Amino acid sequence: MEASTTGPILIIEDDLDIAEVLRYSLEKEAFSTRVAFDGEEGLKASLDQTNPPSVILLDIFLPGMKGTEICRRLRTEPRTQDIPIIIVSAKPIDSFTRLLGADYYIPKPFSVREVIDRVRELQARSVALSPFTIKSTR
């Protein structure tokens, strides 16, 4: 098991049980996490410049601000437009995922393994595309 060296996985989920399952499962795999329980708190955590998330797990139905609005705002903000977003929702929105600017849609009930695999994939892709990644010429 290898620990992540990037920012935390931000879980924006108002259901305490689901948030805890995601947090526990990701931390068991050595990811650091941060949890926000409503839309406004989630948007604020997404914009945190001191500890920006490396991946966001986003529910659609949230108190305060819908996940669709959070996704739209993050995609229009230069400092957050490239943070990978995985929508985890009971609402069947797979066909709208690209329109929202999300990278993946995982329907509830979800497979914890699928969530972890997608997080790893998106973190690896983000690191590979980072302008600060130093590539060996050997």
Backbone bond lengths (Angstrom), bond angles and torsions (degrees), N, CA, C in turn:
res aa  C-N    CA-C-N  psi(-1)  N-CA   C-N-CA  omega(-1)  CA-C   N-CA-C  phi
1 M - - - 1.443 - - 1.527 108.17 -
2 E 1.323 116.90 125.81 1.451 119.96 -179.90 1.519 110.65 -111.47
3 A 1.303 116.46 138.47 1.456 121.00 -179.48 1.518 109.56 -80.17
4 S 1.307 115.34 146.48 1.452 121.53 178.08 1.522 109.58 -77.15
5 T 1.315 116.64 139.53 1.458 120.68 177.71 1.520 111.23 -104.05
6 T 1.312 116.91 4.47 1.464 120.95 179.09 1.522 108.88 -97.20
7 G 1.335 116.30 -175.73 1.458 121.42 -178.88 1.519 112.50 -63.87
8 P 1.329 115.28 172.58 1.457 119.50 -177.31 1.530 112.49 -69.80
9 I 1.317 114.52 159.85 1.455 120.95 170.66 1.525 104.76 -84.72
10 L 1.317 117.25 120.11 1.459 121.44 179.57 1.519 108.88 -91.85
11 I 1.324 115.86 120.74 1.455 123.06 178.61 1.521 107.11 -103.62
12 I 1.330 117.10 114.54 1.459 121.29 177.47 1.526 106.40 -109.20
13 E 1.328 115.19 100.41 1.465 121.83 -170.91 1.528 108.70 -153.20
14 D 1.325 117.32 126.75 1.456 120.26 -178.47 1.523 113.75 -86.91
15 D 1.316 118.66 -16.62 1.465 121.15 177.44 1.532 108.00 -81.70
16 L 1.335 116.14 113.21 1.463 120.78 -174.66 1.522 112.46 -59.19
17 D 1.334 117.70 -39.08 1.462 120.65 -179.26 1.527 111.75 -66.21
18 I 1.329 116.84 -44.08 1.464 120.59 179.52 1.529 110.11 -66.30
19 A 1.324 116.45 -43.40 1.470 120.07 178.24 1.526 110.80 -58.97
20 E 1.332 116.24 -41.25 1.464 120.22 -179.51 1.523 111.76 -68.31
21 V 1.335 118.07 -39.66 1.467 120.90 177.14 1.522 109.80 -61.43
22 L 1.325 117.34 -45.19 1.462 120.65 179.36 1.524 111.06 -64.69
23 R 1.330 116.78 -47.21 1.464 120.69 -179.01 1.526 110.66 -59.91
24 Y 1.308 116.64 -50.75 1.463 121.46 -178.16 1.534 110.74 -60.30
25 S 1.315 116.73 -47.13 1.467 121.33 -177.03 1.526 111.55 -63.65
26 L 1.311 117.16 -42.14 1.463 120.36 179.51 1.530 111.49 -69.75
27 E 1.315 116.89 -41.82 1.465 119.30 179.21 1.525 111.35 -67.33
28 K 1.313 117.13 -31.87 1.470 121.15 175.77 1.534 110.25 -62.82
29 E 1.324 116.54 -27.90 1.464 122.40 178.32 1.537 111.33 -93.52
30 A 1.327 117.44 13.41 1.466 125.25 175.06 1.528 114.34 75.72
31 F 1.322 117.95 20.68 1.461 120.93 172.56 1.521 108.42 -88.13
32 S 1.315 116.64 144.97 1.460 118.86 169.67 1.528 106.36 -86.32
33 T 1.324 116.30 149.36 1.461 120.28 -176.96 1.515 110.59 -134.10
34 R 1.292 113.17 163.46 1.462 122.52 172.96 1.519 105.02 -145.02
35 V 1.326 117.90 139.55 1.458 121.44 -177.10 1.525 110.03 -120.72
36 A 1.324 115.77 135.31 1.459 123.13 172.09 1.528 106.82 -123.04
37 F 1.336 116.36 135.46 1.457 120.57 -173.21 1.525 114.85 -102.46
38 D 1.321 118.23 -0.02 1.466 120.32 173.63 1.524 109.26 -146.71
39 G 1.309 116.06 169.47 1.453 120.95 -174.29 1.516 114.46 -63.25
40 E 1.309 116.72 -43.51 1.464 119.58 -177.92 1.528 111.52 -66.96
41 E 1.317 116.46 -42.65 1.469 120.69 176.46 1.535 110.14 -63.11
42 G 1.334 116.03 -38.83 1.461 121.04 179.18 1.516 112.70 -64.76
43 L 1.329 116.05 -42.84 1.466 119.48 178.17 1.520 110.20 -64.15
44 K 1.325 116.83 -43.43 1.467 120.76 179.30 1.530 110.59 -60.69
45 A 1.332 117.53 -44.78 1.469 121.43 179.22 1.528 110.95 -65.18
46 S 1.327 117.21 -34.37 1.466 121.49 178.84 1.517 111.80 -65.58
47 L 1.317 115.89 -32.49 1.465 121.47 -177.06 1.531 113.10 -91.17
48 D 1.324 117.32 1.34 1.465 122.49 -178.32 1.532 110.25 -62.54
49 Q 1.312 116.80 111.04 1.455 120.98 -178.41 1.523 112.88 -78.03
50 T 1.328 117.74 -22.04 1.465 120.08 -179.00 1.529 112.32 -78.40
51 N 1.341 117.48 -27.15 1.458 121.69 -179.63 1.535 109.13 -147.43
52 P 1.336 116.55 65.84 1.470 119.28 -175.05 1.534 111.66 -67.47
53 P 1.319 116.11 144.73 1.467 118.79 179.12 1.520 111.58 -70.09
54 S 1.325 115.46 150.67 1.463 119.57 175.41 1.522 110.73 -91.47
55 V 1.335 116.82 -27.92 1.462 123.99 176.34 1.522 106.66 -147.79
56 I 1.337 115.98 145.35 1.462 121.10 177.44 1.519 109.21 -117.51
57 L 1.342 115.99 127.68 1.463 122.50 171.37 1.515 105.86 -100.01
58 L 1.315 117.04 117.15 1.467 121.72 -167.36 1.518 112.37 -124.65
59 D 1.329 116.03 122.19 1.458 121.66 171.06 1.533 107.65 -81.10
60 I 1.318 116.86 157.15 1.469 120.46 179.61 1.520 111.73 -90.08
61 F 1.324 117.12 -44.19 1.464 120.82 -177.83 1.515 109.99 -91.76
62 L 1.325 115.45 101.27 1.460 122.22 -177.79 1.521 109.88 -129.13
63 P 1.315 117.93 147.94 1.464 119.00 172.41 1.529 110.17 -71.43
64 G 1.313 115.62 146.85 1.463 120.52 176.46 1.512 114.61 89.93
65 M 1.305 117.30 -47.53 1.467 122.08 -179.46 1.521 107.90 -159.83
66 K 1.300 116.67 131.27 1.468 121.15 -179.60 1.526 110.30 -69.58
67 G 1.323 115.45 151.64 1.456 121.34 178.16 1.517 112.66 -61.09
68 T 1.329 117.12 -31.63 1.468 119.42 178.25 1.528 110.95 -62.94
69 E 1.322 116.78 -38.15 1.468 120.98 178.34 1.523 110.80 -69.64
70 I 1.321 117.24 -40.47 1.472 120.85 177.02 1.522 109.39 -60.01
71 C 1.318 116.58 -48.11 1.458 121.62 -179.42 1.532 110.65 -58.48
72 R 1.321 116.31 -46.60 1.469 121.17 179.70 1.528 110.88 -59.94
73 R 1.316 117.07 -45.96 1.473 120.57 -179.28 1.525 111.78 -64.94
74 L 1.323 116.78 -41.82 1.464 119.87 -179.72 1.522 111.53 -64.89
75 R 1.308 117.14 -34.07 1.466 120.27 -179.32 1.530 112.50 -76.91
76 T 1.318 118.25 -18.81 1.469 120.37 177.76 1.524 112.35 -95.29
77 E 1.328 117.51 -10.81 1.465 122.63 -179.67 1.530 109.14 -90.02
78 P 1.328 119.57 120.16 1.466 121.30 -177.01 1.528 114.83 -53.15
79 R 1.319 118.07 -39.74 1.466 119.00 -176.35 1.532 113.63 -77.41
80 T 1.331 118.02 -11.28 1.467 120.17 -179.95 1.529 113.35 -121.13
81 Q 1.301 117.90 -2.23 1.464 119.70 -173.23 1.522 114.12 -63.82
82 D 1.320 117.53 -20.67 1.464 120.09 -178.91 1.531 113.88 -104.22
83 I 1.331 117.81 2.20 1.475 119.37 177.58 1.526 107.42 -71.57
84 P 1.320 117.69 125.24 1.469 120.43 178.94 1.529 111.59 -62.88
85 I 1.330 115.23 138.19 1.461 121.66 179.39 1.522 109.04 -124.42
86 I 1.336 115.15 129.55 1.454 122.05 173.93 1.522 106.90 -114.54
87 I 1.310 116.65 117.46 1.459 120.46 175.97 1.524 107.83 -82.40
88 V 1.324 115.45 125.44 1.466 122.48 177.22 1.519 105.18 -119.10
89 S 1.336 116.54 103.55 1.454 119.53 -171.26 1.525 112.00 -149.05
90 A 1.321 115.13 152.00 1.462 120.60 174.18 1.527 110.60 -79.42
91 K 1.318 116.70 -19.19 1.461 120.53 178.89 1.522 108.82 -74.44
92 P 1.332 117.81 125.31 1.469 119.92 -179.47 1.529 111.47 -73.38
93 I 1.317 116.48 95.10 1.464 120.94 -176.16 1.517 112.70 -122.18
94 D 1.314 117.26 19.54 1.459 120.28 -175.84 1.526 112.40 -50.85
95 S 1.329 117.77 -40.80 1.459 120.22 -177.87 1.524 112.29 -70.08
96 F 1.338 117.73 -18.52 1.462 120.69 -179.81 1.524 113.38 -98.76
97 T 1.315 117.37 -1.31 1.463 120.88 -175.56 1.518 111.37 -54.74
98 R 1.307 117.62 -48.88 1.471 120.22 -179.68 1.519 111.92 -65.91
99 L 1.331 117.48 -36.96 1.464 119.89 178.00 1.521 111.38 -63.40
100 L 1.313 116.89 -33.91 1.463 120.92 178.30 1.523 111.88 -76.84
101 G 1.322 117.23 -18.03 1.449 121.07 -178.70 1.516 112.91 91.32
102 A 1.331 117.12 10.15 1.465 120.46 178.97 1.524 109.97 -81.88
103 D 1.321 115.38 158.01 1.454 120.87 -179.68 1.521 112.34 -87.76
104 Y 1.327 116.16 -34.35 1.468 121.07 179.92 1.513 109.99 -146.50
105 Y 1.326 114.32 158.71 1.459 123.11 170.81 1.519 106.96 -124.81
106 I 1.328 116.52 125.78 1.456 121.89 175.73 1.525 106.51 -120.21
107 P 1.337 117.20 118.09 1.469 119.37 -177.77 1.526 112.46 -76.30
108 K 1.331 115.06 147.34 1.460 121.62 171.91 1.522 107.37 -88.28
109 P 1.297 120.14 141.68 1.456 126.51 -5.45 1.524 110.20 -67.69
110 F 1.316 116.68 145.90 1.459 121.78 -172.80 1.519 111.58 -113.56
111 S 1.308 113.94 162.97 1.458 121.81 172.48 1.526 107.42 -92.64
112 V 1.315 117.18 122.36 1.464 121.27 178.08 1.529 109.47 -57.58
113 R 1.318 117.60 -39.84 1.460 121.80 179.54 1.524 110.68 -59.45
114 E 1.339 117.27 -42.04 1.463 119.79 179.19 1.524 110.77 -64.30
115 V 1.306 117.35 -41.95 1.467 120.40 178.47 1.528 110.07 -59.84
116 I 1.315 117.01 -48.91 1.469 121.14 -179.52 1.527 111.08 -61.68
117 D 1.322 117.13 -43.66 1.471 120.51 179.09 1.525 111.39 -61.79
118 R 1.322 117.59 -42.74 1.472 120.81 179.77 1.531 110.98 -67.03
119 V 1.328 117.38 -40.03 1.467 120.43 177.81 1.520 109.87 -61.00
120 R 1.328 116.90 -47.10 1.473 120.40 178.75 1.525 111.05 -59.44
121 E 1.316 115.81 -45.70 1.469 120.74 -179.47 1.529 111.11 -59.85
122 L 1.324 117.00 -45.77 1.461 120.29 -177.52 1.522 111.82 -70.40
123 Q 1.314 117.86 -36.90 1.465 119.59 175.83 1.525 110.88 -64.07
124 A 1.317 116.14 -43.36 1.465 119.80 179.46 1.525 110.57 -62.88
125 R 1.315 116.83 -41.72 1.466 120.94 179.12 1.520 110.87 -64.93
126 S 1.335 117.03 -41.18 1.465 120.44 179.92 1.517 111.75 -64.46
127 V 1.322 116.77 -41.27 1.468 120.86 178.63 1.523 109.93 -65.09
128 A 1.324 117.13 -42.02 1.465 120.97 -179.23 1.526 112.03 -65.03
129 L 1.327 116.83 -31.85 1.458 120.46 -178.11 1.522 113.85 -91.40
130 S 1.337 117.02 -6.64 1.453 121.03 -177.12 1.527 110.64 -63.22
131 P 1.341 117.17 134.84 1.465 119.46 177.28 1.518 111.90 -68.31
132 F 1.333 117.80 -12.52 1.454 121.28 -179.32 1.516 112.87 -96.46
133 T 1.328 116.63 1.95 1.457 120.21 179.45 1.523 108.73 -73.87
134 I 1.321 116.44 125.48 1.453 121.11 178.67 1.514 107.87 -92.53
135 K 1.310 115.80 122.71 1.454 119.87 -178.83 1.533 109.07 -105.22
136 S 1.301 114.45 138.77 1.451 120.81 179.60 1.526 109.33 -74.33
137 T 1.314 116.99 144.69 1.470 120.75 177.59 1.536 111.51 -98.87
138 R 1.311 116.27 4.96 1.472 120.61 -179.76 1.485 111.42 -78.36
